[in-house]
Amino acid sequence: YVAAIAHRCRKSSAPHESKVTMVTNSCEPRRIQTKALETARIQTKRATRIEIQRIDGESIASRRQQTQIGASCATHSSQLRERSRLSSSGAEGLDNGCGAPGRLMRISGPRGSGKTVLLNDLGDRARDAGWKVVDVSAGSDFLSDLFHELAPQRELSGAKVSLNLPFASGEVSLVQDEPSLRDLIRKASESSAGLLVTVDEVQDAELGQMQTAAHAVQHLIREGKDVAFVFAGLPMGVADLINGKAMTFLRRALSEELGAINIQEVSLSLGDSFRGTGMDVSKDVLSELAEATGGYPYLIQLVGYYVWQRARIHHDDNPVVT
């Protein structure tokens, strides 16, 4: 096309000025085509970039989903399988009415033994049964967190209004009585099938605040309200708490001590986890992995996840974990 335009320009018999005009007019299609090509190139580049972003987004979302699947499958099922009896005890307490042992429970165990996972499972079961669940972690001021969870819109306790008029002035204090913890728990339990309060890391709780919470729950249970209270912590911390002054009520709580998980259960759960993500593992490999964890829940998480992560790299070539 360019050669043809140049040839037409050279062969023209018009005057020089006309030649310039002819060249200009003859090159106009070229400029139009060049502009069209540039526009098409930009549009193609933009469309390609959008498509790449879409593919990358899908890839990232897919990897994130796979990671979530791998992490959750390799951690939680192995713990909950062994802990199902404990979860069932708590769930039965909700169904069996006020005064059932499972409505007052203390859970102790070393770090990484699955205490928080068990609390979460109990909370999920309670929600499925129509109960309101409040989860807090003990600390220097955990009662404030508990108040906030029970009444997020709680107002300040007082306000002052000042009046300044030409003939008089004065100040009026408006004081609104704050609901007590017992009132808030009662209201929450009556607004649903019941109220479950879970407190984690009780070894960090201030004794006086735990006494306040325990006394409120104790009185509401005596009133026949559907209230359950489950607390968890390190063994020595739980022992110090229940042996503290005025803690007789918590001492009567159903005691559950978390230890190592049965190795056979670990092996079965890890196998279910890998198969749930499209992989397969031989019994020998599963036994080796399970033995490596020693039945310790946190090691089950680490071993399960990292083996799954490495196996995922080679999954397309070989879905069998070796």
PEFENSUL-V863032 format. One record per backbone hydrogen bond with DSSP energy under -1.0 kcal/mol. CO is the residue of the C=O (numbers start at 1). NH is the residue of the N-H. Records with the same first field share a line. If there is no record, write none. Layout:
BEGIN
CO=NH / NH
END
This chain:
BEGIN
1=5
2=6
3=7
4=8
5=9
6=10
7=11
15=19
16=20
17=21
18=22
19=23
20=24
21=25
22=26
23=27
27=31
28=32
29=33
30=34
31=35
32=36
33=37
34=38
35=39
36=40
37=41
38=42
39=43
40=44
41=45
42=46
43=47
44=48
45=49
46=50
47=51
48=52
49=53
50=54
51=55
52=56
53=57
54=58
55=59
56=60
57=61
58=62
59=63
60=64
61=65
62=66
63=67
64=68
65=69
66=70
67=71
68=72
69=73
70=74
72=76
76=80
77=81
79=83
83=87
84=88
85=89
86=90
87=91
88=92
89=93
90=94
91=95
92=96
97=100
100=103
101=104
103=229
104=254
105=231
106=256
107=233
108=258
110=113
112=298
114=118
115=119
116=120
117=121
118=122
119=123
120=124
121=125
122=126
123=127
124=128
125=129
126=131
127=130
130=193
132=196
134=198
136=200
142=146
143=147
144=148
145=149
146=150
147=151
151=154
157=176
159=174
161=172
163=170
168=165
170=163
172=161
174=159
180=184
181=185
182=186
183=187
184=188
185=189
186=190
187=191
194=132
195=228
196=134
197=230
198=136
199=232
200=138
201=204
202=205
206=210
207=211
208=212
209=213
210=214
211=215
212=216
213=217
214=218
215=219
216=220
217=221
218=222
219=223
220=225
221=224
225=227
226=195
228=197
229=105
230=199
231=107
232=202
233=109
234=238
235=239
236=240
237=241
238=242
239=243
241=244
244=247
247=251
250=253
254=106
256=108
262=266
263=267
264=268
265=269
266=270
267=271
268=272
269=273
270=274
271=275
272=276
274=277 / 279
275=278
280=321
282=286
283=287
284=288
285=289
286=290
287=291
288=292
289=293
293=296
295=261
296=300
297=301
298=302
299=303
300=304
301=305
302=306
303=307
304=308
305=309
306=310
307=311
308=312
312=315
314=318
319=280
END
